[in-house]
Amino acid sequence: MTDQTQLIPGNTLLTNSPEEGRALAVKMARLIIKITQPDAEMREKLRPKYANDAAMLIAIGQTVAMEFATIAKANDYWKEEVK
């Protein structure tokens, strides 16, 4: 991991809305990939493999869902806003 990569953007999981929380979850999932494979050229080479593999795409969706669940919990499910 490089010193410049911040795994939790802004160093907080708190967001103003579920939409912002979902966007943060996607960003965090992308950062996981960047940290796991720091070589941008290699990530580009690998992209066609996972872009055409349903199982890998589902795994990406599951990763985002896990990040979003963590963010939602940290935001107390946005309290009364969405209930």
Buried (B, 14 or more C-beta within 10 A) or exposed (E): EEEEEEEEEEEEBEBEEBEBBBBBBBBBBBBBBBEEEEEEEEBEEBEEEBEEEEEEEEEBEEBBEEBBEBBBEBBEEBEEEEE
